[in-house]
Amino acid sequence: MSKPKQPTFYTPPSPSAHSTKGRKRRASEDEEMTLADVLVDHPSNQPISSASTTATAGATLLDRRHLETGRFTKRNRATIHKQFPISKLLATLEKDKLVELINDLVDANPHLQPEIDAHLPAPTAQSVSALINNLETKLNDSYPPHRPGKNRDDYSFHRVKASLMEIVNSLLEYADHFTAGNEHPTTIFSYLHSATCTAHRLPTWDNDANNQIKRDLYNELVQRWLKAVDLAAAELERGKIFGRQVVSEWAKEIAFHGAETQELFSPVKQRFTERLGWVIGMDTGSSSSSSSSSSSSSSSRW
């Protein structure tokens, strides 16, 4: 009796059975490998055709390159903007915008004020005079255009009041600056003379109540003049010498303003005579004969 024949089972070939040694890889295989790497990040449960897979993978590569290029461009632009000199940006601003910018910066960061003050040049009598002239021009431009000339009625007053107050406030603020004790007396008197001349040019209104602004300005300026006289006298007491011509010019300016203000400057004239008058031969009016002659000379000077 013969033995039963053993069944034959199929054994799959091992990977080594199909050696790829010496075989060149097709270019399509490289593309498939590249696309496969891309598709790993974008798995899909739905079957995709070969053409669809290729198109999707290609679009993904372009999107990545575009994203990377966009990021690089944005970084470059940000760097260029940060490196752009701030002086060039500030140079394009008009003066009013620049002043507004600095004021806003100080308001938001009060601790910066001392540092900014330390770097700002001190205003001069000439620079302030130019500023006040611009404010006067602004005042004149504020009058109603449909009325002939510069009307002095209530309507015109209310139209120009804001510009008028801007001049008044500026005159007094700079007067406080110059009489703070850091300026030479000649600079102080020069500014006060210019400021008071500006006050003379301010309009006188038909309604006398509207003229109170101008009267108040004169009274405030008188106080600054008195302080200026005291500062100059203190310099003399410390050994400072002022020439007769300089002091005579101060006396003439005070006399002029006294005449323009209907003797509102009488306190200034009296203080000047008492503290500085002796430099140019003025006297306070003592009982002696020599003092009487000096007083007479003083009267003619005023």
C-alpha positions as CSV (number, residue, x, y, z in Angstrom):
1,M,0.0,0.0,0.0
2,S,1.6,3.2,-1.1
3,K,2.0,6.3,1.3
4,P,-0.5,9.2,0.8
5,K,1.0,12.2,-1.1
6,Q,1.6,15.3,1.1
7,P,-0.3,18.4,0.0
8,T,1.8,21.2,-1.4
9,F,1.5,24.7,0.2
10,Y,2.2,28.0,-1.5
11,T,5.1,29.9,0.0
12,P,5.4,33.6,-0.9
13,P,8.8,34.7,-2.2
14,S,11.1,36.5,0.3
15,P,12.1,40.1,-0.4
16,S,15.5,39.0,-1.3
17,A,14.1,36.8,-4.1
18,H,13.5,40.0,-6.2
19,S,16.8,41.7,-5.9
20,T,16.9,45.3,-7.1
21,K,20.6,45.3,-7.4
22,G,21.8,47.0,-10.5
23,R,18.3,48.2,-11.5
24,K,17.9,52.0,-12.0
25,R,15.1,53.7,-10.2
26,R,12.6,55.4,-12.5
27,A,12.0,59.2,-12.2
28,S,8.4,58.5,-11.6
29,E,9.4,56.6,-8.5
30,D,11.2,59.6,-7.2
31,E,8.2,61.8,-7.7
32,E,6.0,59.2,-6.0
33,M,8.3,59.1,-3.0
34,T,8.2,62.9,-2.8
35,L,4.5,63.0,-3.1
36,A,4.2,60.2,-0.5
37,D,6.2,62.2,2.0
38,V,3.8,65.2,1.5
39,L,0.7,63.0,1.7
40,V,1.8,61.6,5.1
41,D,0.9,65.0,6.6
42,H,-2.5,64.9,4.9
43,P,-3.9,61.4,5.2
44,S,-7.3,60.6,3.7
45,N,-9.7,57.7,4.2
46,Q,-11.2,58.2,0.7
47,P,-9.6,56.6,-2.3
48,I,-7.9,59.2,-4.5
49,S,-7.0,58.7,-8.1
50,S,-3.5,59.0,-9.3
51,A,-4.1,62.3,-11.1
52,S,-5.9,63.8,-8.2
53,T,-3.2,62.7,-5.8
54,T,-0.5,64.3,-7.9
55,A,-2.5,67.6,-8.2
56,T,-3.2,67.8,-4.5
57,A,0.4,67.1,-3.5
58,G,1.7,69.7,-6.0
59,A,-0.6,72.3,-4.6
60,T,0.4,71.5,-1.1
61,L,4.1,72.0,-2.0
62,L,3.3,75.4,-3.6
63,D,1.3,76.4,-0.5
64,R,4.2,75.5,1.8
65,R,6.7,77.4,-0.3
66,H,4.3,80.4,-0.6
67,L,3.8,80.4,3.2
68,E,7.5,80.2,3.9
69,T,8.2,83.0,1.4
70,G,5.4,85.1,2.9
71,R,6.8,84.7,6.4
72,F,10.3,85.7,5.2
73,T,9.0,88.7,3.4
74,K,7.0,89.9,6.4
75,R,10.0,89.5,8.6
76,N,12.1,91.6,6.2
77,R,9.4,94.3,6.0
78,A,9.1,94.4,9.8
79,T,12.9,94.7,10.1
80,I,13.1,97.5,7.5
81,H,10.3,99.4,9.2
82,K,12.0,99.1,12.6
83,Q,15.3,100.2,11.3
84,F,13.9,103.3,9.5
85,P,15.3,106.4,11.2
86,I,12.7,108.1,13.4
87,S,14.3,111.4,12.5
88,K,13.1,110.8,8.9
89,L,9.6,110.2,10.1
90,L,9.6,113.3,12.3
91,A,10.9,115.4,9.5
92,T,7.7,114.8,7.5
93,L,5.5,116.3,10.2
94,E,4.3,119.8,10.3
95,K,5.2,121.9,13.4
96,D,1.7,121.7,14.9
97,K,1.6,117.9,14.5
98,L,5.1,117.6,16.0
99,V,4.1,119.7,19.0
100,E,0.9,117.7,19.5
101,L,2.9,114.4,19.3
102,I,5.4,115.5,22.0
103,N,2.6,116.8,24.2
104,D,0.7,113.5,23.9
105,L,3.9,111.6,24.6
106,V,4.5,113.6,27.8
107,D,0.9,113.3,28.9
108,A,1.1,109.5,28.5
109,N,4.5,109.3,30.1
110,P,5.0,112.1,32.7
111,H,8.3,110.7,33.8
112,L,9.7,111.8,30.4
113,Q,9.1,115.5,31.0
114,P,12.4,116.2,32.9
115,E,14.4,114.5,30.2
116,I,12.6,116.4,27.4
117,D,13.0,119.7,29.3
118,A,16.7,119.0,29.6
119,H,17.1,118.6,25.8
120,L,14.9,121.4,24.7
121,P,16.6,124.8,24.0
122,A,15.3,127.7,26.1
123,P,13.1,130.1,24.2
124,T,14.6,133.4,23.3
125,A,12.8,136.8,23.1
126,Q,13.2,136.7,19.3
127,S,11.7,133.2,18.9
128,V,8.8,134.0,21.2
129,S,8.2,137.2,19.4
130,A,7.9,135.3,16.1
131,L,5.4,132.9,17.7
132,I,3.3,135.7,19.0
133,N,3.2,137.4,15.6
134,N,1.9,134.1,14.1
135,L,-0.9,134.1,16.8
136,E,-1.8,137.7,15.9
137,T,-2.1,136.7,12.3
138,K,-4.4,133.8,13.4
139,L,-6.5,136.3,15.4
140,N,-6.9,138.6,12.4
141,D,-7.9,135.7,10.2
142,S,-10.6,134.7,12.7
143,Y,-12.8,137.8,12.1
144,P,-16.1,137.1,10.2
145,P,-15.2,137.3,6.5
146,H,-18.6,138.7,5.4
147,R,-18.2,141.9,7.5
148,P,-16.2,144.8,6.2
149,G,-13.1,145.7,8.2
150,K,-12.6,144.3,11.7
151,N,-15.8,144.8,13.5
152,R,-15.8,145.4,17.2
153,D,-19.3,144.1,18.0
154,D,-20.3,141.2,20.2
155,Y,-20.6,138.8,17.3
156,S,-17.0,139.4,16.2
157,F,-15.8,139.2,19.7
158,H,-17.2,135.7,20.2
159,R,-15.8,134.7,16.8
160,V,-12.2,135.6,17.7
161,K,-12.3,135.0,21.5
162,A,-10.5,131.7,21.3
163,S,-7.6,133.2,19.3
164,L,-7.6,136.2,21.6
165,M,-7.2,134.1,24.7
166,E,-4.5,132.0,23.0
167,I,-2.4,135.2,22.6
168,V,-3.2,136.4,26.2
169,N,-2.2,133.0,27.7
170,S,0.9,132.8,25.7
171,L,2.1,136.3,26.6
172,L,1.7,135.5,30.3
173,E,3.2,132.0,30.2
174,Y,6.3,133.3,28.5
175,A,6.4,136.3,30.8
176,D,6.6,133.8,33.7
177,H,9.4,132.0,32.0
178,F,11.5,135.1,31.4
179,T,10.9,136.5,34.9
180,A,11.8,133.2,36.7
181,G,15.2,134.6,37.5
182,N,17.3,132.6,35.0
183,E,17.5,135.3,32.3
184,H,19.6,138.5,32.1
185,P,17.6,141.7,33.0
186,T,18.1,143.0,29.5
187,T,16.4,139.9,28.0
188,I,13.6,140.2,30.6
189,F,12.9,143.9,29.8
190,S,13.1,143.2,26.1
191,Y,10.5,140.5,26.2
192,L,8.2,142.5,28.5
193,H,8.4,145.5,26.2
194,S,7.5,143.3,23.2
195,A,4.6,141.6,25.1
196,T,3.1,144.9,26.3
197,C,3.3,146.3,22.8
198,T,1.3,143.2,21.6
199,A,-1.3,144.0,24.4
200,H,-1.7,147.5,23.0
201,R,-2.5,146.0,19.6
202,L,-5.3,143.8,20.8
203,P,-8.8,145.1,19.8
204,T,-10.9,147.4,22.0
205,W,-14.5,146.3,21.8
206,D,-17.7,148.3,21.6
207,N,-19.1,146.4,24.6
208,D,-16.8,147.5,27.5
209,A,-17.4,144.2,29.3
210,N,-15.5,142.4,26.5
211,N,-12.5,144.7,27.2
212,Q,-12.0,143.1,30.7
213,I,-9.7,140.5,29.1
214,K,-7.3,143.2,27.9
215,R,-7.5,145.1,31.3
216,D,-6.7,141.8,33.1
217,L,-3.7,141.2,30.8
218,Y,-2.3,144.7,31.6
219,N,-2.6,144.1,35.3
220,E,-0.8,140.8,35.0
221,L,1.9,142.3,32.9
222,V,2.4,145.1,35.4
223,Q,3.2,142.4,38.0
224,R,5.8,141.0,35.8
225,W,7.3,144.4,35.2
226,L,7.6,145.0,38.9
227,K,9.4,141.6,39.3
228,A,11.7,142.6,36.5
229,V,12.7,145.8,38.2
230,D,13.3,143.9,41.4
231,L,15.5,141.3,39.6
232,A,17.6,144.1,38.0
233,A,18.0,145.9,41.3
234,A,19.1,142.7,43.0
235,E,21.8,142.3,40.3
236,L,23.0,145.8,41.0
237,E,23.2,145.0,44.7
238,R,25.4,142.0,43.9
239,G,27.8,144.3,42.0
240,K,26.4,144.0,38.5
241,I,26.8,147.2,36.5
242,F,24.2,148.4,34.0
243,G,25.1,151.3,31.6
244,R,23.2,154.5,31.8
245,Q,22.0,154.1,28.2
246,V,20.5,150.7,29.0
247,V,18.7,151.9,32.1
248,S,17.5,155.0,30.3
249,E,16.0,152.8,27.6
250,W,14.1,150.8,30.2
251,A,12.7,154.1,31.6
252,K,11.6,155.3,28.2
253,E,9.8,152.0,27.6
254,I,8.0,152.1,30.9
255,A,7.0,155.8,30.3
256,F,5.6,154.8,26.9
257,H,3.5,152.0,28.3
258,G,2.2,154.2,31.1
259,A,0.9,156.7,28.5
260,E,-0.7,153.9,26.4
261,T,-2.5,152.4,29.4
262,Q,-3.7,155.6,31.1
263,E,-1.3,155.3,33.9
264,L,-1.9,151.6,34.7
265,F,1.9,151.5,34.8
266,S,2.2,154.0,37.7
267,P,3.3,151.3,40.1
268,V,6.0,150.2,37.7
269,K,7.3,153.8,37.3
270,Q,7.4,154.3,41.1
271,R,9.2,151.0,41.7
272,F,11.7,151.8,38.9
273,T,12.4,155.2,40.3
274,E,13.0,153.9,43.8
275,R,15.3,151.0,42.8
276,L,16.9,151.9,39.5
277,G,16.3,155.6,39.1
278,W,19.6,156.6,40.8
279,V,21.6,155.0,37.9
280,I,20.3,157.7,35.5
281,G,19.9,160.5,38.0
282,M,16.3,159.9,39.1
283,D,15.4,160.4,42.7
284,T,12.5,159.3,45.0
285,G,11.7,163.0,45.9
286,S,13.3,163.7,49.2
287,S,13.0,167.1,51.1
288,S,16.5,168.2,50.3
289,S,17.1,170.8,47.6
290,S,19.3,168.5,45.6
291,S,16.7,165.8,45.8
292,S,14.0,168.3,44.6
293,S,16.0,169.1,41.6
294,S,16.6,165.5,40.9
295,S,12.8,164.9,41.3
296,S,12.1,167.6,38.8
297,S,14.5,166.0,36.4
298,S,12.8,162.7,37.1
299,S,9.3,164.2,36.2
300,S,10.6,165.4,32.9
301,R,12.0,161.9,32.2
302,W,8.7,160.2,32.7
